[in-house]
Amino acid sequence: MFTDVVLPLLGLGLLAWGLPWALGRVLPEGVAWLVVNGLISAAVLAVVAAAGFMLLYGAAGGVVWREAPWHFVMLSARSALLWAPILVLSLANLPKGWTEAEW
């Protein structure tokens, strides 16, 4: 039970914290690029969450994907209750390290 629920959620949380930081090192500084960073990070996290749910379904994942792919989209959206606040906090932390652009 612990590994089936807590570890995937912990992984999503860690990805939500680390992905914006990694993208922030690659993307230029500025408010517009911070928004781009947030959009890219949210899209990646949504896809990773949907793929994770499909893997957690095991052999039934392929059947559910063929019959009702929106089921995984809805599960991914529900998982955003966990990773979205972490993502926002991570993004809000990025401007304090800017050297060229002003917030």
Backbone as XML, in Angstrom:
<?xml version="1.0"?>
<chain id="A" units="angstrom">
  <residue number="1" name="MET">
    <atom name="N" x="0.824" y="-1.195" z="0.000"/>
    <atom name="CA" x="0.000" y="0.000" z="0.000"/>
    <atom name="C" x="0.866" y="1.256" z="0.000"/>
  </residue>
  <residue number="2" name="PHE">
    <atom name="N" x="1.878" y="1.279" z="0.890"/>
    <atom name="CA" x="2.748" y="2.448" z="0.992"/>
    <atom name="C" x="3.439" y="2.743" z="-0.329"/>
  </residue>
  <residue number="3" name="THR">
    <atom name="N" x="4.015" y="1.715" z="-0.927"/>
    <atom name="CA" x="4.754" y="1.926" z="-2.171"/>
    <atom name="C" x="3.822" y="2.185" z="-3.342"/>
  </residue>
  <residue number="4" name="ASP">
    <atom name="N" x="2.579" y="1.715" z="-3.272"/>
    <atom name="CA" x="1.635" y="1.915" z="-4.372"/>
    <atom name="C" x="1.100" y="3.338" z="-4.435"/>
  </residue>
  <residue number="5" name="VAL">
    <atom name="N" x="1.053" y="4.024" z="-3.311"/>
    <atom name="CA" x="0.454" y="5.355" z="-3.278"/>
    <atom name="C" x="1.475" y="6.439" z="-2.962"/>
  </residue>
  <residue number="6" name="VAL">
    <atom name="N" x="2.217" y="6.255" z="-1.888"/>
    <atom name="CA" x="3.087" y="7.312" z="-1.397"/>
    <atom name="C" x="4.276" y="7.556" z="-2.317"/>
  </residue>
  <residue number="7" name="LEU">
    <atom name="N" x="4.911" y="6.521" z="-2.792"/>
    <atom name="CA" x="6.098" y="6.721" z="-3.635"/>
    <atom name="C" x="5.786" y="7.420" z="-4.956"/>
  </residue>
  <residue number="8" name="PRO">
    <atom name="N" x="4.714" y="7.058" z="-5.680"/>
    <atom name="CA" x="4.399" y="7.831" z="-6.884"/>
    <atom name="C" x="4.067" y="9.297" z="-6.591"/>
  </residue>
  <residue number="9" name="LEU">
    <atom name="N" x="3.354" y="9.546" z="-5.492"/>
    <atom name="CA" x="3.038" y="10.930" z="-5.136"/>
    <atom name="C" x="4.291" y="11.695" z="-4.732"/>
  </residue>
  <residue number="10" name="LEU">
    <atom name="N" x="5.176" y="11.034" z="-4.025"/>
    <atom name="CA" x="6.449" y="11.658" z="-3.659"/>
    <atom name="C" x="7.274" y="11.967" z="-4.905"/>
  </residue>
  <residue number="11" name="GLY">
    <atom name="N" x="7.264" y="11.043" z="-5.863"/>
    <atom name="CA" x="7.970" y="11.286" z="-7.120"/>
    <atom name="C" x="7.407" y="12.476" z="-7.886"/>
  </residue>
  <residue number="12" name="LEU">
    <atom name="N" x="6.083" y="12.589" z="-7.936"/>
    <atom name="CA" x="5.471" y="13.747" z="-8.598"/>
    <atom name="C" x="5.825" y="15.042" z="-7.875"/>
  </residue>
  <residue number="13" name="GLY">
    <atom name="N" x="5.829" y="14.985" z="-6.554"/>
    <atom name="CA" x="6.188" y="16.180" z="-5.791"/>
    <atom name="C" x="7.632" y="16.607" z="-6.030"/>
  </residue>
  <residue number="14" name="LEU">
    <atom name="N" x="8.533" y="15.644" z="-6.063"/>
    <atom name="CA" x="9.941" y="15.963" z="-6.325"/>
    <atom name="C" x="10.136" y="16.494" z="-7.745"/>
  </residue>
  <residue number="15" name="LEU">
    <atom name="N" x="9.418" y="15.915" z="-8.696"/>
    <atom name="CA" x="9.497" y="16.406" z="-10.073"/>
    <atom name="C" x="8.926" y="17.815" z="-10.172"/>
  </residue>
  <residue number="16" name="ALA">
    <atom name="N" x="7.847" y="18.086" z="-9.434"/>
    <atom name="CA" x="7.247" y="19.423" z="-9.445"/>
    <atom name="C" x="8.186" y="20.461" z="-8.849"/>
  </residue>
  <residue number="17" name="TRP">
    <atom name="N" x="9.044" y="20.057" z="-7.936"/>
    <atom name="CA" x="9.995" y="20.995" z="-7.356"/>
    <atom name="C" x="11.239" y="21.143" z="-8.241"/>
  </residue>
  <residue number="18" name="GLY">
    <atom name="N" x="11.737" y="20.048" z="-8.787"/>
    <atom name="CA" x="12.999" y="20.087" z="-9.513"/>
    <atom name="C" x="12.917" y="20.507" z="-10.962"/>
  </residue>
  <residue number="19" name="LEU">
    <atom name="N" x="11.823" y="20.196" z="-11.636"/>
    <atom name="CA" x="11.707" y="20.520" z="-13.060"/>
    <atom name="C" x="11.749" y="22.019" z="-13.336"/>
  </residue>
  <residue number="20" name="PRO">
    <atom name="N" x="11.006" y="22.866" z="-12.618"/>
    <atom name="CA" x="11.125" y="24.311" z="-12.872"/>
    <atom name="C" x="12.526" y="24.837" z="-12.602"/>
  </residue>
  <residue number="21" name="TRP">
    <atom name="N" x="13.186" y="24.282" z="-11.587"/>
    <atom name="CA" x="14.547" y="24.710" z="-11.293"/>
    <atom name="C" x="15.481" y="24.354" z="-12.457"/>
  </residue>
  <residue number="22" name="ALA">
    <atom name="N" x="15.339" y="23.137" z="-12.993"/>
    <atom name="CA" x="16.187" y="22.713" z="-14.106"/>
    <atom name="C" x="15.901" y="23.545" z="-15.352"/>
  </residue>
  <residue number="23" name="LEU">
    <atom name="N" x="14.628" y="23.789" z="-15.630"/>
    <atom name="CA" x="14.283" y="24.620" z="-16.791"/>
    <atom name="C" x="14.735" y="26.063" z="-16.589"/>
  </residue>
  <residue number="24" name="GLY">
    <atom name="N" x="14.707" y="26.533" z="-15.348"/>
    <atom name="CA" x="15.157" y="27.897" z="-15.058"/>
    <atom name="C" x="16.624" y="28.111" z="-15.335"/>
  </residue>
  <residue number="25" name="ARG">
    <atom name="N" x="17.406" y="27.036" z="-15.285"/>
    <atom name="CA" x="18.830" y="27.142" z="-15.594"/>
    <atom name="C" x="19.069" y="27.198" z="-17.098"/>
  </residue>
  <residue number="26" name="VAL">
    <atom name="N" x="18.093" y="26.717" z="-17.886"/>
    <atom name="CA" x="18.234" y="26.673" z="-19.341"/>
    <atom name="C" x="17.555" y="27.877" z="-19.997"/>
  </residue>
  <residue number="27" name="LEU">
    <atom name="N" x="16.381" y="28.236" z="-19.520"/>
    <atom name="CA" x="15.615" y="29.334" z="-20.114"/>
    <atom name="C" x="16.163" y="30.680" z="-19.656"/>
  </residue>
  <residue number="28" name="PRO">
    <atom name="N" x="15.990" y="31.723" z="-20.473"/>
    <atom name="CA" x="16.436" y="33.063" z="-20.050"/>
    <atom name="C" x="15.629" y="33.571" z="-18.859"/>
  </residue>
  <residue number="29" name="GLU">
    <atom name="N" x="16.163" y="34.592" z="-18.207"/>
    <atom name="CA" x="15.466" y="35.193" z="-17.078"/>
    <atom name="C" x="14.388" y="36.143" z="-17.582"/>
  </residue>
  <residue number="30" name="GLY">
    <atom name="N" x="13.366" y="36.344" z="-16.790"/>
    <atom name="CA" x="12.299" y="37.280" z="-17.119"/>
    <atom name="C" x="10.936" y="36.694" z="-16.789"/>
  </residue>
  <residue number="31" name="VAL">
    <atom name="N" x="9.975" y="37.579" z="-16.642"/>
    <atom name="CA" x="8.636" y="37.161" z="-16.248"/>
    <atom name="C" x="7.993" y="36.298" z="-17.325"/>
  </residue>
  <residue number="32" name="ALA">
    <atom name="N" x="8.155" y="36.685" z="-18.587"/>
    <atom name="CA" x="7.553" y="35.903" z="-19.674"/>
    <atom name="C" x="8.138" y="34.493" z="-19.709"/>
  </residue>
  <residue number="33" name="TRP">
    <atom name="N" x="9.430" y="34.376" z="-19.482"/>
    <atom name="CA" x="10.062" y="33.056" z="-19.486"/>
    <atom name="C" x="9.691" y="32.258" z="-18.243"/>
  </residue>
  <residue number="34" name="LEU">
    <atom name="N" x="9.367" y="32.938" z="-17.163"/>
    <atom name="CA" x="8.886" y="32.251" z="-15.970"/>
    <atom name="C" x="7.520" y="31.607" z="-16.246"/>
  </residue>
  <residue number="35" name="VAL">
    <atom name="N" x="6.677" y="32.315" z="-16.996"/>
    <atom name="CA" x="5.374" y="31.763" z="-17.386"/>
    <atom name="C" x="5.569" y="30.579" z="-18.329"/>
  </residue>
  <residue number="36" name="VAL">
    <atom name="N" x="6.486" y="30.698" z="-19.280"/>
    <atom name="CA" x="6.788" y="29.588" z="-20.192"/>
    <atom name="C" x="7.293" y="28.384" z="-19.395"/>
  </residue>
  <residue number="37" name="ASN">
    <atom name="N" x="8.147" y="28.632" z="-18.430"/>
    <atom name="CA" x="8.657" y="27.580" z="-17.565"/>
    <atom name="C" x="7.503" y="26.869" z="-16.855"/>
  </residue>
  <residue number="38" name="GLY">
    <atom name="N" x="6.564" y="27.643" z="-16.332"/>
    <atom name="CA" x="5.418" y="27.063" z="-15.648"/>
    <atom name="C" x="4.544" y="26.232" z="-16.566"/>
  </residue>
  <residue number="39" name="LEU">
    <atom name="N" x="4.328" y="26.704" z="-17.785"/>
    <atom name="CA" x="3.498" y="25.963" z="-18.735"/>
    <atom name="C" x="4.165" y="24.655" z="-19.162"/>
  </residue>
  <residue number="40" name="ILE">
    <atom name="N" x="5.452" y="24.728" z="-19.446"/>
    <atom name="CA" x="6.182" y="23.504" z="-19.828"/>
    <atom name="C" x="6.185" y="22.510" z="-18.668"/>
  </residue>
  <residue number="41" name="SER">
    <atom name="N" x="6.462" y="23.000" z="-17.478"/>
    <atom name="CA" x="6.513" y="22.124" z="-16.305"/>
    <atom name="C" x="5.156" y="21.478" z="-16.040"/>
  </residue>
  <residue number="42" name="ALA">
    <atom name="N" x="4.083" y="22.255" z="-16.138"/>
    <atom name="CA" x="2.745" y="21.707" z="-15.896"/>
    <atom name="C" x="2.387" y="20.654" z="-16.940"/>
  </residue>
  <residue number="43" name="ALA">
    <atom name="N" x="2.748" y="20.909" z="-18.193"/>
    <atom name="CA" x="2.445" y="19.933" z="-19.246"/>
    <atom name="C" x="3.221" y="18.635" z="-19.022"/>
  </residue>
  <residue number="44" name="VAL">
    <atom name="N" x="4.490" y="18.744" z="-18.679"/>
    <atom name="CA" x="5.302" y="17.545" z="-18.429"/>
    <atom name="C" x="4.753" y="16.775" z="-17.234"/>
  </residue>
  <residue number="45" name="LEU">
    <atom name="N" x="4.404" y="17.477" z="-16.168"/>
    <atom name="CA" x="3.870" y="16.806" z="-14.986"/>
    <atom name="C" x="2.532" y="16.133" z="-15.274"/>
  </residue>
  <residue number="46" name="ALA">
    <atom name="N" x="1.688" y="16.749" z="-16.082"/>
    <atom name="CA" x="0.398" y="16.138" z="-16.432"/>
    <atom name="C" x="0.613" y="14.853" z="-17.228"/>
  </residue>
  <residue number="47" name="VAL">
    <atom name="N" x="1.549" y="14.876" z="-18.170"/>
    <atom name="CA" x="1.823" y="13.684" z="-18.975"/>
    <atom name="C" x="2.450" y="12.585" z="-18.109"/>
  </residue>
  <residue number="48" name="VAL">
    <atom name="N" x="3.380" y="12.958" z="-17.247"/>
    <atom name="CA" x="4.020" y="11.974" z="-16.370"/>
    <atom name="C" x="2.995" y="11.359" z="-15.420"/>
  </residue>
  <residue number="49" name="ALA">
    <atom name="N" x="2.098" y="12.172" z="-14.887"/>
    <atom name="CA" x="1.073" y="11.646" z="-13.981"/>
    <atom name="C" x="0.135" y="10.689" z="-14.713"/>
  </residue>
  <residue number="50" name="ALA">
    <atom name="N" x="-0.304" y="11.056" z="-15.914"/>
    <atom name="CA" x="-1.190" y="10.167" z="-16.678"/>
    <atom name="C" x="-0.483" y="8.862" z="-17.023"/>
  </residue>
  <residue number="51" name="ALA">
    <atom name="N" x="0.782" y="8.946" z="-17.436"/>
    <atom name="CA" x="1.545" y="7.730" z="-17.745"/>
    <atom name="C" x="1.752" y="6.890" z="-16.491"/>
  </residue>
  <residue number="52" name="GLY">
    <atom name="N" x="1.977" y="7.540" z="-15.372"/>
    <atom name="CA" x="2.145" y="6.812" z="-14.123"/>
    <atom name="C" x="0.888" y="6.061" z="-13.714"/>
  </residue>
  <residue number="53" name="PHE">
    <atom name="N" x="-0.252" y="6.712" z="-13.875"/>
    <atom name="CA" x="-1.506" y="6.022" z="-13.571"/>
    <atom name="C" x="-1.734" y="4.849" z="-14.511"/>
  </residue>
  <residue number="54" name="MET">
    <atom name="N" x="-1.365" y="5.025" z="-15.766"/>
    <atom name="CA" x="-1.521" y="3.923" z="-16.709"/>
    <atom name="C" x="-0.632" y="2.743" z="-16.310"/>
  </residue>
  <residue number="55" name="LEU">
    <atom name="N" x="0.577" y="3.028" z="-15.864"/>
    <atom name="CA" x="1.466" y="1.961" z="-15.408"/>
    <atom name="C" x="0.958" y="1.311" z="-14.119"/>
  </residue>
  <residue number="56" name="LEU">
    <atom name="N" x="0.384" y="2.113" z="-13.228"/>
    <atom name="CA" x="-0.140" y="1.557" z="-11.985"/>
    <atom name="C" x="-1.341" y="0.644" z="-12.221"/>
  </residue>
  <residue number="57" name="TYR">
    <atom name="N" x="-2.041" y="0.863" z="-13.325"/>
    <atom name="CA" x="-3.161" y="-0.011" z="-13.661"/>
    <atom name="C" x="-2.682" y="-1.380" z="-14.132"/>
  </residue>
  <residue number="58" name="GLY">
    <atom name="N" x="-1.421" y="-1.502" z="-14.454"/>
    <atom name="CA" x="-0.849" y="-2.781" z="-14.877"/>
    <atom name="C" x="-1.380" y="-3.219" z="-16.224"/>
  </residue>
  <residue number="59" name="ALA">
    <atom name="N" x="-1.729" y="-4.475" z="-16.342"/>
    <atom name="CA" x="-2.195" y="-5.034" z="-17.614"/>
    <atom name="C" x="-3.501" y="-4.393" z="-18.063"/>
  </residue>
  <residue number="60" name="ALA">
    <atom name="N" x="-4.295" y="-3.932" z="-17.135"/>
    <atom name="CA" x="-5.577" y="-3.305" z="-17.493"/>
    <atom name="C" x="-5.372" y="-1.896" z="-18.054"/>
  </residue>
  <residue number="61" name="GLY">
    <atom name="N" x="-4.184" y="-1.317" z="-17.869"/>
    <atom name="CA" x="-3.930" y="0.040" z="-18.335"/>
    <atom name="C" x="-4.120" y="0.204" z="-19.829"/>
  </residue>
  <residue number="62" name="GLY">
    <atom name="N" x="-3.649" y="-0.762" z="-20.604"/>
    <atom name="CA" x="-3.808" y="-0.683" z="-22.055"/>
    <atom name="C" x="-5.257" y="-0.774" z="-22.479"/>
  </residue>
  <residue number="63" name="VAL">
    <atom name="N" x="-6.020" y="-1.610" z="-21.794"/>
    <atom name="CA" x="-7.444" y="-1.750" z="-22.115"/>
    <atom name="C" x="-8.190" y="-0.462" z="-21.792"/>
  </residue>
  <residue number="64" name="VAL">
    <atom name="N" x="-7.925" y="0.095" z="-20.613"/>
    <atom name="CA" x="-8.587" y="1.347" z="-20.230"/>
    <atom name="C" x="-8.177" y="2.465" z="-21.177"/>
  </residue>
  <residue number="65" name="TRP">
    <atom name="N" x="-6.911" y="2.486" z="-21.590"/>
    <atom name="CA" x="-6.431" y="3.521" z="-22.514"/>
    <atom name="C" x="-7.175" y="3.444" z="-23.841"/>
  </residue>
  <residue number="66" name="ARG">
    <atom name="N" x="-7.404" y="2.235" z="-24.343"/>
    <atom name="CA" x="-8.124" y="2.077" z="-25.616"/>
    <atom name="C" x="-9.602" y="2.429" z="-25.487"/>
  </residue>
  <residue number="67" name="GLU">
    <atom name="N" x="-10.201" y="2.083" z="-24.367"/>
    <atom name="CA" x="-11.641" y="2.272" z="-24.194"/>
    <atom name="C" x="-12.005" y="3.670" z="-23.693"/>
  </residue>
  <residue number="68" name="ALA">
    <atom name="N" x="-11.240" y="4.198" z="-22.766"/>
    <atom name="CA" x="-11.574" y="5.484" z="-22.137"/>
    <atom name="C" x="-10.300" y="6.244" z="-21.768"/>
  </residue>
  <residue number="69" name="PRO">
    <atom name="N" x="-9.607" y="6.812" z="-22.767"/>
    <atom name="CA" x="-8.353" y="7.511" z="-22.439"/>
    <atom name="C" x="-8.565" y="8.725" z="-21.533"/>
  </residue>
  <residue number="70" name="TRP">
    <atom name="N" x="-9.765" y="9.281" z="-21.534"/>
    <atom name="CA" x="-10.027" y="10.451" z="-20.691"/>
    <atom name="C" x="-9.977" y="10.108" z="-19.204"/>
  </residue>
  <residue number="71" name="HIS">
    <atom name="N" x="-10.097" y="8.832" z="-18.893"/>
    <atom name="CA" x="-9.994" y="8.420" z="-17.496"/>
    <atom name="C" x="-8.628" y="8.793" z="-16.927"/>
  </residue>
  <residue number="72" name="PHE">
    <atom name="N" x="-7.575" y="8.571" z="-17.690"/>
    <atom name="CA" x="-6.230" y="8.908" z="-17.221"/>
    <atom name="C" x="-6.010" y="10.418" z="-17.199"/>
  </residue>
  <residue number="73" name="VAL">
    <atom name="N" x="-6.654" y="11.127" z="-18.109"/>
    <atom name="CA" x="-6.562" y="12.594" z="-18.089"/>
    <atom name="C" x="-7.211" y="13.130" z="-16.816"/>
  </residue>
  <residue number="74" name="MET">
    <atom name="N" x="-8.345" y="12.574" z="-16.436"/>
    <atom name="CA" x="-9.019" y="13.011" z="-15.214"/>
    <atom name="C" x="-8.194" y="12.663" z="-13.963"/>
  </residue>
  <residue number="75" name="LEU">
    <atom name="N" x="-7.599" y="11.488" z="-13.946"/>
    <atom name="CA" x="-6.740" y="11.120" z="-12.820"/>
    <atom name="C" x="-5.524" y="12.047" z="-12.735"/>
  </residue>
  <residue number="76" name="SER">
    <atom name="N" x="-4.973" y="12.406" z="-13.887"/>
    <atom name="CA" x="-3.837" y="13.316" z="-13.921"/>
    <atom name="C" x="-4.246" y="14.697" z="-13.396"/>
  </residue>
  <residue number="77" name="ALA">
    <atom name="N" x="-5.433" y="15.146" z="-13.776"/>
    <atom name="CA" x="-5.913" y="16.445" z="-13.297"/>
    <atom name="C" x="-6.134" y="16.417" z="-11.783"/>
  </residue>
  <residue number="78" name="ARG">
    <atom name="N" x="-6.622" y="15.312" z="-11.274"/>
    <atom name="CA" x="-6.815" y="15.199" z="-9.822"/>
    <atom name="C" x="-5.485" y="15.174" z="-9.089"/>
  </residue>
  <residue number="79" name="SER">
    <atom name="N" x="-4.484" y="14.586" z="-9.690"/>
    <atom name="CA" x="-3.178" y="14.553" z="-9.035"/>
    <atom name="C" x="-2.552" y="15.945" z="-8.986"/>
  </residue>
  <residue number="80" name="ALA">
    <atom name="N" x="-3.057" y="16.864" z="-9.801"/>
    <atom name="CA" x="-2.556" y="18.242" z="-9.772"/>
    <atom name="C" x="-2.827" y="18.900" z="-8.427"/>
  </residue>
  <residue number="81" name="LEU">
    <atom name="N" x="-3.764" y="18.373" z="-7.661"/>
    <atom name="CA" x="-3.991" y="18.890" z="-6.305"/>
    <atom name="C" x="-2.734" y="18.741" z="-5.454"/>
  </residue>
  <residue number="82" name="LEU">
    <atom name="N" x="-1.912" y="17.776" z="-5.771"/>
    <atom name="CA" x="-0.660" y="17.588" z="-5.044"/>
    <atom name="C" x="0.477" y="18.387" z="-5.669"/>
  </residue>
  <residue number="83" name="TRP">
    <atom name="N" x="0.698" y="18.205" z="-6.980"/>
    <atom name="CA" x="1.911" y="18.778" z="-7.557"/>
    <atom name="C" x="1.777" y="20.255" z="-7.952"/>
  </residue>
  <residue number="84" name="ALA">
    <atom name="N" x="0.590" y="20.764" z="-8.174"/>
    <atom name="CA" x="0.446" y="22.165" z="-8.599"/>
    <atom name="C" x="0.915" y="23.158" z="-7.524"/>
  </residue>
  <residue number="85" name="PRO">
    <atom name="N" x="0.540" y="23.005" z="-6.249"/>
    <atom name="CA" x="1.065" y="23.954" z="-5.257"/>
    <atom name="C" x="2.591" y="23.891" z="-5.123"/>
  </residue>
  <residue number="86" name="ILE">
    <atom name="N" x="3.149" y="22.705" z="-5.232"/>
    <atom name="CA" x="4.610" y="22.570" z="-5.163"/>
    <atom name="C" x="5.249" y="23.260" z="-6.364"/>
  </residue>
  <residue number="87" name="LEU">
    <atom name="N" x="4.636" y="23.097" z="-7.538"/>
    <atom name="CA" x="5.136" y="23.742" z="-8.751"/>
    <atom name="C" x="5.103" y="25.263" z="-8.615"/>
  </residue>
  <residue number="88" name="VAL">
    <atom name="N" x="4.015" y="25.796" z="-8.090"/>
    <atom name="CA" x="3.888" y="27.250" z="-7.917"/>
    <atom name="C" x="4.940" y="27.771" z="-6.940"/>
  </residue>
  <residue number="89" name="LEU">
    <atom name="N" x="5.158" y="27.053" z="-5.842"/>
    <atom name="CA" x="6.182" y="27.479" z="-4.890"/>
    <atom name="C" x="7.582" y="27.420" z="-5.500"/>
  </residue>
  <residue number="90" name="SER">
    <atom name="N" x="7.834" y="26.415" z="-6.294"/>
    <atom name="CA" x="9.131" y="26.315" z="-6.948"/>
    <atom name="C" x="9.340" y="27.451" z="-7.943"/>
  </residue>
  <residue number="91" name="LEU">
    <atom name="N" x="8.292" y="27.746" z="-8.711"/>
    <atom name="CA" x="8.385" y="28.857" z="-9.667"/>
    <atom name="C" x="8.556" y="30.198" z="-8.952"/>
  </residue>
  <residue number="92" name="ALA">
    <atom name="N" x="7.871" y="30.377" z="-7.834"/>
    <atom name="CA" x="7.974" y="31.634" z="-7.085"/>
    <atom name="C" x="9.359" y="31.829" z="-6.486"/>
  </residue>
  <residue number="93" name="ASN">
    <atom name="N" x="10.090" y="30.753" z="-6.318"/>
    <atom name="CA" x="11.423" y="30.820" z="-5.744"/>
    <atom name="C" x="12.491" y="31.185" z="-6.778"/>
  </residue>
  <residue number="94" name="LEU">
    <atom name="N" x="12.185" y="31.031" z="-8.049"/>
    <atom name="CA" x="13.194" y="31.256" z="-9.090"/>
    <atom name="C" x="13.668" y="32.707" z="-9.220"/>
  </residue>
  <residue number="95" name="PRO">
    <atom name="N" x="12.783" y="33.725" z="-9.158"/>
    <atom name="CA" x="13.272" y="35.086" z="-9.380"/>
    <atom name="C" x="14.304" y="35.587" z="-8.391"/>
  </residue>
  <residue number="96" name="LYS">
    <atom name="N" x="14.390" y="35.010" z="-7.214"/>
    <atom name="CA" x="15.380" y="35.516" z="-6.249"/>
    <atom name="C" x="16.808" y="35.224" z="-6.699"/>
  </residue>
  <residue number="97" name="GLY">
    <atom name="N" x="16.987" y="34.309" z="-7.639"/>
    <atom name="CA" x="18.315" y="34.007" z="-8.140"/>
    <atom name="C" x="18.647" y="34.716" z="-9.448"/>
  </residue>
  <residue number="98" name="TRP">
    <atom name="N" x="17.728" y="35.543" z="-9.928"/>
    <atom name="CA" x="17.978" y="36.255" z="-11.191"/>
    <atom name="C" x="19.047" y="37.306" z="-10.996"/>
  </residue>
  <residue number="99" name="THR">
    <atom name="N" x="19.930" y="37.436" z="-11.992"/>
    <atom name="CA" x="20.975" y="38.454" z="-11.943"/>
    <atom name="C" x="20.790" y="39.516" z="-13.020"/>
  </residue>
  <residue number="100" name="GLU">
    <atom name="N" x="20.108" y="39.186" z="-14.110"/>
    <atom name="CA" x="19.949" y="40.126" z="-15.225"/>
    <atom name="C" x="18.580" y="40.789" z="-15.237"/>
  </residue>
  <residue number="101" name="ALA">
    <atom name="N" x="17.528" y="40.024" z="-15.063"/>
    <atom name="CA" x="16.171" y="40.562" z="-15.136"/>
    <atom name="C" x="15.707" y="40.985" z="-13.747"/>
  </residue>
  <residue number="102" name="GLU">
    <atom name="N" x="14.769" y="41.944" z="-13.740"/>
    <atom name="CA" x="14.178" y="42.379" z="-12.481"/>
    <atom name="C" x="12.775" y="41.853" z="-12.379"/>
  </residue>
  <residue number="103" name="TRP">
    <atom name="N" x="12.374" y="41.506" z="-11.183"/>
    <atom name="CA" x="11.032" y="41.000" z="-10.936"/>
    <atom name="C" x="10.065" y="42.132" z="-10.838"/>
  </residue>
</chain>
